[in-house]
Amino acid sequence: MRKTAPPAMGPSSRGSRTGGAGWRTAACRLPPHDESGHTWHHSDQDLFDITKLGVGGVVAGYESDMPAFEDILSDEEIAAVLAFIKSTWPERQRESQARVTAKAGGGL
């Protein structure tokens, strides 16, 4: 159950800190979730864990503007958000991400 109102999510809520080549700079660590970003390079489980715990919860000491959503979204809501994001990727990225997920031991 959602405990607080969810923050605005997605590229439009990130202002100028995302999109284009600028997201690759140290100060802009919020890549777009489309084929130009790198979300599809991660397994389903990694994406779930990063979304739930934040990057710092998965990679100790890593600084990121990516918040943890564990107190905001249920596991089912996180899975639904990830399914939506994946549905927007071109076939090449979906197939590549499915291979990464399979190599990591499977999906959610």
MILOKOL-308911 format. One record per residue (C-alpha): residue in three letters; x, y, z. Coordinates in nm, 3 decimals. Example, Ala and Ser with C-alpha at 12.3 -4.5 7.8 and 13.67 -1.06 7.14 Angstrom:
# MILOKOL-308911
+------+---------+---------+---------+
: type :      px :      py :      pz :
+------+---------+---------+---------+
:  Ala :   1.230 :  -0.450 :   0.780 :
:  Ser :   1.367 :  -0.106 :   0.714 :
+------+---------+---------+---------+
# end
This chain:
# MILOKOL-308911
+------+---------+---------+---------+
: type :      px :      py :      pz :
+------+---------+---------+---------+
:  Met :   0.000 :   0.000 :   0.000 :
:  Arg :   0.128 :   0.344 :  -0.091 :
:  Lys :   0.240 :   0.535 :   0.217 :
:  Thr :   0.298 :   0.874 :   0.058 :
:  Ala :   0.209 :   1.042 :  -0.267 :
:  Pro :   0.448 :   0.924 :  -0.540 :
:  Pro :   0.689 :   1.182 :  -0.676 :
:  Ala :   0.660 :   1.279 :  -1.038 :
:  Met :   0.846 :   1.018 :  -1.240 :
:  Gly :   0.985 :   1.011 :  -1.590 :
:  Pro :   1.190 :   1.240 :  -1.807 :
:  Ser :   0.951 :   1.534 :  -1.789 :
:  Ser :   0.977 :   1.540 :  -1.408 :
:  Arg :   1.356 :   1.548 :  -1.426 :
:  Gly :   1.380 :   1.882 :  -1.601 :
:  Ser :   1.700 :   1.949 :  -1.789 :
:  Arg :   1.891 :   1.685 :  -1.593 :
:  Thr :   1.799 :   1.410 :  -1.837 :
:  Gly :   1.778 :   1.340 :  -2.205 :
:  Gly :   2.031 :   1.385 :  -2.478 :
:  Ala :   2.400 :   1.328 :  -2.419 :
:  Gly :   2.398 :   1.546 :  -2.106 :
:  Trp :   2.271 :   1.264 :  -1.883 :
:  Arg :   2.608 :   1.092 :  -1.915 :
:  Thr :   2.790 :   1.364 :  -1.721 :
:  Ala :   2.874 :   1.313 :  -1.353 :
:  Ala :   2.622 :   1.574 :  -1.243 :
:  Cys :   2.338 :   1.420 :  -1.444 :
:  Arg :   2.286 :   1.061 :  -1.345 :
:  Leu :   1.923 :   1.022 :  -1.448 :
:  Pro :   1.933 :   0.861 :  -1.792 :
:  Pro :   1.625 :   0.833 :  -2.009 :
:  His :   1.456 :   0.492 :  -1.998 :
:  Asp :   1.436 :   0.465 :  -2.377 :
:  Glu :   1.684 :   0.296 :  -2.611 :
:  Ser :   1.927 :   0.589 :  -2.579 :
:  Gly :   1.969 :   0.528 :  -2.206 :
:  His :   2.107 :   0.222 :  -2.034 :
:  Thr :   1.812 :   0.086 :  -1.838 :
:  Trp :   1.785 :  -0.205 :  -2.081 :
:  His :   2.143 :  -0.312 :  -2.000 :
:  His :   2.026 :  -0.438 :  -1.659 :
:  Ser :   1.844 :  -0.758 :  -1.561 :
:  Asp :   1.486 :  -0.753 :  -1.438 :
:  Gln :   1.604 :  -0.824 :  -1.083 :
:  Asp :   1.863 :  -0.546 :  -1.093 :
:  Leu :   1.602 :  -0.299 :  -1.222 :
:  Phe :   1.360 :  -0.406 :  -0.950 :
:  Asp :   1.621 :  -0.376 :  -0.675 :
:  Ile :   1.745 :  -0.036 :  -0.797 :
:  Thr :   1.388 :   0.094 :  -0.817 :
:  Lys :   1.293 :  -0.039 :  -0.475 :
:  Leu :   1.614 :   0.040 :  -0.285 :
:  Gly :   1.766 :   0.322 :  -0.490 :
:  Val :   2.110 :   0.292 :  -0.645 :
:  Gly :   2.277 :   0.352 :  -0.310 :
:  Gly :   2.086 :   0.057 :  -0.165 :
:  Val :   2.230 :  -0.172 :  -0.431 :
:  Val :   2.577 :  -0.023 :  -0.480 :
:  Ala :   2.711 :   0.095 :  -0.145 :
:  Gly :   2.859 :   0.442 :  -0.156 :
:  Tyr :   2.730 :   0.522 :  -0.506 :
:  Glu :   2.588 :   0.873 :  -0.531 :
:  Ser :   2.278 :   0.912 :  -0.743 :
:  Asp :   1.966 :   1.122 :  -0.764 :
:  Met :   1.767 :   0.800 :  -0.805 :
:  Pro :   1.543 :   0.772 :  -0.498 :
:  Ala :   1.429 :   0.451 :  -0.331 :
:  Phe :   1.061 :   0.374 :  -0.389 :
:  Glu :   1.019 :   0.099 :  -0.127 :
:  Asp :   0.809 :   0.324 :   0.097 :
:  Ile :   0.610 :   0.465 :  -0.194 :
:  Leu :   0.534 :   0.177 :  -0.432 :
:  Ser :   0.442 :  -0.184 :  -0.361 :
:  Asp :   0.643 :  -0.461 :  -0.524 :
:  Glu :   0.354 :  -0.512 :  -0.767 :
:  Glu :   0.352 :  -0.143 :  -0.859 :
:  Ile :   0.729 :  -0.146 :  -0.917 :
:  Ala :   0.692 :  -0.451 :  -1.143 :
:  Ala :   0.412 :  -0.275 :  -1.334 :
:  Val :   0.621 :   0.041 :  -1.385 :
:  Leu :   0.913 :  -0.168 :  -1.511 :
:  Ala :   0.684 :  -0.365 :  -1.744 :
:  Phe :   0.556 :  -0.038 :  -1.890 :
:  Ile :   0.906 :   0.101 :  -1.940 :
:  Lys :   1.015 :  -0.222 :  -2.112 :
:  Ser :   0.707 :  -0.211 :  -2.337 :
:  Thr :   0.831 :   0.117 :  -2.487 :
:  Trp :   1.168 :  -0.023 :  -2.598 :
:  Pro :   1.231 :  -0.126 :  -2.956 :
:  Glu :   1.257 :  -0.502 :  -3.018 :
:  Arg :   1.639 :  -0.496 :  -3.025 :
:  Gln :   1.658 :  -0.353 :  -2.672 :
:  Arg :   1.386 :  -0.586 :  -2.538 :
:  Glu :   1.570 :  -0.889 :  -2.677 :
:  Ser :   1.904 :  -0.772 :  -2.539 :
:  Gln :   1.756 :  -0.707 :  -2.195 :
:  Ala :   1.584 :  -1.048 :  -2.198 :
:  Arg :   1.923 :  -1.211 :  -2.263 :
:  Val :   2.079 :  -1.017 :  -1.972 :
:  Thr :   1.790 :  -1.125 :  -1.748 :
:  Ala :   1.820 :  -1.490 :  -1.855 :
:  Lys :   2.196 :  -1.487 :  -1.796 :
:  Ala :   2.135 :  -1.342 :  -1.447 :
:  Gly :   1.901 :  -1.626 :  -1.358 :
:  Gly :   1.560 :  -1.518 :  -1.482 :
:  Gly :   1.299 :  -1.248 :  -1.452 :
:  Leu :   1.075 :  -1.129 :  -1.174 :
+------+---------+---------+---------+
# end
